Amino acid sequence: MRRFLIGLTGGLALAYVAVRGYDAVRELEAPAPPVDPDPRSYGRTRRRLMVAGMARSLATLGWFAFGLAPRTRDQTPAGVRQLRLALSAGALAASAALEFPVEFVEEFVLERTYGMTKRRAGEWALERLKVLAVTLAVTLPLVELFAAAVRRAPRRWPLLATLGVAPLLVLANLIGPTLILPLFNRYEPFEGELADRLRRLAARYGVGDAEILRVDMSRQTEKANAFVTGLFGTHRIVLGDTLIEHFAPDEIEFVVAHELGHYVLRDIWRSVGIGTVSTGLVLILAAHLAARSRDEPPETIRSLLRLAFFASVCGTALSPFTAAFSRSRERAADRFALRATQNPRAGIAAFTRLRGRNLAEDEQPPWMEILFSSHPSLGSRIATLAEAGR
């Protein structure tokens, strides 16, 4: 029965990829026509794809962990390490190849048909290759560090791995905006009256020396956004060109004030803390579950894949708690923006424009917001600002 379920799971996962491959070929031969940019239809479609993607990801991991992963029990530690590196790289490349038609249809084609992107298929494919290269460069060393911790401390490795999460998250926040993101977009200094206005706003909260940059978000999407990054003095206020070109100055100031709120309220450090704690819980639970099904050294390929499977299951189970934390920080940033600008009308106008620009629904289904949504509904955020403006 177990073999049947593993085979059925793998077969369904491969069948899904095959269907998406067929859809991708049809799309290249005859691109689908644009559809009505309806937020409800767009949101409903994205939710269905998200749930299907989570189920397929768990099914694929389970298939590899319990059905196809090679046994390495009799190999020397050096042999295990060499095999692990080769198979890790091969698995990542194979996964990217299998995911390519799925992502092409469910990301590129979906966004194009709803009018959310103007880029061509070749540009999208080139970006996916860049993502794969970055993934390999980052993941392979981490896999080896993780395997070394498991091998050297078979009982205490969850604690060691958890202690390593915080510095890794800090490092990611340092090198991500400065080294990784510029591989995908062009960041240029942004100057002028609006930049001076934003710099004065930032100066009131001790970050007047922040770089203010314009990023060509329109290369990937028609959606608008901004963000503030920086640790240890590396302050950056980044505005999407879609935000600059389609929003009024007061609206942009409110959006930037919201993002500045995350920085001033130390949400980056809060995220490092919650990320470390949640990762520790996931690793402890996953280690317990994996130990019950393990019959070989913990650093072998199959053991690590089983651990990855259980970690994915546990991470999904913790999603409601991390989502609730994220929503609470978004509301705190909204309150900060309201205090900083004293302009609830600008906030309402900005959120209303974001709703149309990003095809966002006023309200999501309750299950979606509770289980997975990192942001409160736009409708509730607009209502809060309207109440504050009375």
Beta strands, then each sheet from edge to edge (+ up, - down):
strand 1: 187-189
strand 2: 211-215
strand 3: 226-229
strand 4: 236-240
sheet 1: 1+ 2- 4- 3+
end
